[in-house]
Amino acid sequence: MKKVLFSAIVTGVVAFASCGGNHEDAAKKAADSARVADSMAAVQAQAAADSAAAAAAMTADTTKKDTAAAPATK
């Protein structure tokens, strides 16, 4: 009977020890998640700015007069 009680107590102690250590990991995961979200937002903002700059450059390029065109004939 003592061995059964002892093994039940040991099992309970191991169960509590294995389930109770995640408090630090949860805080680290939340911080990492926030850091990744900030990084993603920065990348998306940079991509939007690059896209807008490229669109503006294309618009400016297409509105220039074509200097290679053949001269008009009379």
C-alpha positions as CSV (number, residue, x, y, z in Angstrom):
1,M,0.0,0.0,0.0
2,K,2.9,2.3,0.8
3,K,4.4,1.8,-2.6
4,V,1.1,2.6,-4.4
5,L,0.6,5.8,-2.4
6,F,4.2,6.8,-3.0
7,S,4.0,6.2,-6.7
8,A,0.7,8.2,-6.8
9,I,2.4,11.1,-5.0
10,V,5.5,11.0,-7.3
11,T,3.2,10.9,-10.3
12,G,1.3,14.0,-9.0
13,V,4.5,15.9,-8.3
14,V,5.9,15.1,-11.8
15,A,2.6,16.2,-13.4
16,F,2.6,19.5,-11.5
17,A,6.2,20.2,-12.3
18,S,5.8,19.4,-16.0
19,C,2.7,21.6,-16.5
20,G,3.7,24.7,-14.4
21,G,6.8,26.0,-16.2
22,N,5.3,27.7,-19.2
23,H,4.8,31.2,-17.8
24,E,8.1,32.5,-19.0
25,D,7.7,30.8,-22.4
26,A,4.3,32.5,-22.9
27,A,5.7,35.9,-22.2
28,K,8.6,35.3,-24.6
29,K,6.2,34.0,-27.3
30,A,4.0,37.1,-26.9
31,A,7.0,39.4,-27.3
32,D,8.3,37.4,-30.3
33,S,4.8,37.6,-31.9
34,A,4.7,41.3,-31.4
35,R,8.2,41.7,-32.9
36,V,7.3,39.6,-35.9
37,A,4.0,41.6,-36.4
38,D,6.0,44.9,-36.3
39,S,8.5,43.5,-38.8
40,M,5.8,42.4,-41.1
41,A,4.1,45.8,-40.9
42,A,7.4,47.6,-41.7
43,V,8.0,45.3,-44.7
44,Q,4.5,45.9,-46.0
45,A,4.8,49.6,-45.6
46,Q,8.1,49.6,-47.4
47,A,6.6,47.5,-50.2
48,A,3.7,49.9,-50.5
49,A,6.1,52.9,-50.7
50,D,8.3,51.1,-53.3
51,S,5.2,50.3,-55.3
52,A,4.0,53.9,-55.2
53,A,7.5,55.1,-56.2
54,A,7.7,52.7,-59.1
55,A,4.2,53.7,-60.3
56,A,5.2,57.4,-60.1
57,A,8.4,56.7,-62.1
58,M,6.4,54.8,-64.7
59,T,3.9,57.6,-65.0
60,A,6.7,60.2,-65.3
61,D,8.5,58.1,-67.9
62,T,5.4,57.7,-70.1
63,T,4.6,61.4,-70.1
64,K,8.0,62.4,-71.5
65,K,8.2,63.4,-75.1
66,D,9.7,60.7,-77.3
67,T,12.9,62.1,-78.6
68,A,13.7,59.1,-80.8
69,A,10.6,59.6,-83.0
70,A,11.1,60.5,-86.6
71,P,10.8,64.1,-87.4
72,A,7.5,65.2,-89.0
73,T,7.6,65.5,-92.8
74,K,5.9,68.3,-94.8
